Amino acid sequence: MTSIPHPAASAAKMETRRLEIRYGAKAAVKDVSLTLPDRQVTALIGPSGCGKSTFLRALNRMNDLIPGSSASGEILLDGRSIYAGHLDAVELRRRVGMVFQKSNPFPKSIFENVAYGLRIGGLSDRRELGERIERSLRSAALWDEVKDRLAESAMGLSGGQQQRLCIARALAVEPEVLLMDEPASALDPIATAKIEDLIHELKVRYTIAIVTHNMQQAARVSDQTAFFYMGELVEVGPTEQIFTTPRQQRTEDYVTGKFG
Amino acid sequence: MSVASRKAVGAGLTLLTGAAAALVVAMLAVILVDVVRGGAGRVSWEFLTSAPEEGMTAGGIFPAIYGTAVMTLLMTVAVMPVGVLTAVYLHEYAPPRSRMAALVRVAVTNLAGVPSIVFGLFGLGFFIQFAGGALDRALSPPGELHYGRPALLWAALTLAVLTLPVVIVATEEALRAVPREHRDASLALGATRSQTLARVVLPQALPGILTGAILAVARGAGEVAPILFTGVAYFLPELPGSVWSQFMHLGYHVYVLATQSPDVEATRPLLYATVFVLLALTFALNLVAIAIRTRTRRKAAAGH
């Protein structure tokens, strides 16, 4: 396993140390130490079943919901363990938001979808809700398309719009880290391009980790790329280096399409 | 097998299965035609709003409609919270492969298979003698029975036990239909499990839960055996004044008209009309349940 410090070294927002995640007796993630630098995009790549999604879902403890899963090692947010007493899973997930592979808006209005996280956080002032929702929808590059139909069902949006709505919903609670699990895999090229543009804009304010099967996408959107294989972190480095001069043979084989 | 005999077997089977299906439809048709022809003409506003008169050979059935309605309402109020909470526990809170949950599911399945007259005896033993008896010992003057006798409340509670499986099964079904993605989305936004349940899961499951409630009402409103010992009366001059009163009931009234009349010929039109009202009510409730279910399915289909 290789891990080198990022050249444009910025502070670590999240960090795992010797993280191991098991489903029953089977280890899905083995001994992974990885740093997500503050306000940079980290792409997690690797063949199906390599553990990258499991790794991602460990960062906001969504894995804890799967019966039989267990984690050992350390996960740090701003240098403090996410399992420590100052933070529970609910608080953690407000700071570390998530966008899923399949867009999953609630069967509610567009407004209520984005308002959801704010309402459960106790915000009920209509005016402030409206402002936060507009800001989130603008950040997700969706405002102009939906501003006249906020009261309509989110189910009436196209697939790409639904996914940007889910991003807006995640942004509304103002997380510090955004985890994206193949956010564009079910979208057409135009919608995918919009999501990628969005990631570029979001990294000014958010630390982002994105799982993707699409090599070009990883190359386009990320600053740092981590290659997972069979549950292990094979190599991590600046995206350009991983795609041009990988130090591991397995990485080179994967990014050049020899397997995967 | 030759071509001719293959064809003969095929035709024979088509005929046999078709005849069986036709027989079912025919039986329902005979019942409906008979009831509608004999009863529809006799149903009038007056019949629906007046009390039986002259030894049930004249007058209407209002006390029976009223009793059935109030009893069913009480039953619904009793069964829904318990049924829904049980289903929520089974589906949302019980750990997977929980022994407790498995035990509850077995109990629910078996509860659904118990003959309804047994529920009547259970109601008599548990609610009237045990619970009512205890209340009397605690609250009534010695020797007097206020609670330990047949009453609207005891009948409603007995029916609530009877219809519990319907509500639990329907609610669990409805909870199961809520996509996992919506729960995940809610939790990932920092919602607690109870917030997710209250704001995402239950609202989506509500139509299914309502369907369960209506099926329970349709089932409970028509049952006679469980209330025989627990609250229904042959004839009452007045409407029940409280939940501790006895009451008249449509289903039992049908039985009374059919078997206890001093003048069979005079009672027959009333009997037909009462059966017609009972059937119409049950059908109407089932239609509402089907309508809600269809609407939910359509909404779910449009959702993805």
Interface residues (C-beta under 8 A of the other chain):
Chain A: N60 M62 L65 P67 V90 E91 R93 R94 G97 M98 F100 K102 N104 P105 F106 P107 Y116 G117 R119 I120 G121 M155 C166 R169 A170 V173
Chain B: P95 P96 P179 E181 H182 D184 A185 S186 L187 A188 L189 G190 A191 T192 Q195 R199 V200 Q204 K299 A302 G303 H304
